[in-house]
């Protein structure tokens, strides 16, 4: 059995077992220096970048997410102290676990698997000057959101619930699915283009119009995470007001879809959920129903692994 690598290829952030980094890379003409986060692949140096890739409806359109995934693999191999030379033939076998949003899962699963597998051929690259040779023995593609459900279902006794609404707030999309006694209702699955990136835009416009102040995404993160910032109390308060308006609008859209929170147990997951935890708690007071916030940005990554291990065990 090879090395199991679980990677969430998010629109805003990449998540692995141990790392979270921006979904952004840039080319570098010079050699990668010691300490720089980057890989050398097919004759080109790629550096990790805080400037995320613009939203791609189809991530297989070019090699950027393939390279970002290689970077995630490299980080994990280094952390685990796994080197090419310890394997027979000098190739590290990888079982790659990735995911797709519910709305894209059925139509993109085959393409997404092929995008990474590439006939299982050996892949050569170097990370921090150390050469690696890997081969994807298998590529398993799971449904994001449902993987997070699997992770917390036993702990929260969700299989016993007649209806569980899973809301995964991501970078560009908000994915949702309805689960009835542990079984996904395929008629209640979709991905909405209302993720955190849309919230950033709302806040940037609102703050610029009122205060003539230009915020970056990182500035907004710092405010919403309640970190120390140089901004006035008025700017901070308005940022939270816009975030609350966003969350109110988002939850209101589910009522338009015919989903009544009073008849479901609602579970929030995803990186956007972690960012907006306090906002969710405040806005939810108007609904008077059961909900949970999974404060773990790697919930899908861990869920991929749990599903994979269950499959290997024959469950």
Secondary structure, 3 states (H helix, E strand, C coil): CCEEEECEECCCEEECCCCEEECCEEEECCCCCCCCCEEEECCEEEEECCCCCCCCCCHHHCCHHHHHHHHHHHHHHHHHCCCHHHCHHHCEEEEEEEEECHHHHHHHHHHHHHHHHHHHCEEEEEECCEEEEEEEEEEEEEECCHHHHHHHHHHHCHHHCCCEEEEEECCCCEEEEEEECCEEEEEEEEEECCCHHHHHHHHHHHHHHHHCCCCCHHHHHHHHCCCCCCCCHHHHHHHHHHHHHHHHHHHHHHHHCCCCHHHCEEEEECHHHHHCHHHHHHHHHHCCCCEEECCCCCHHHHHHHHHHHHHHCCC
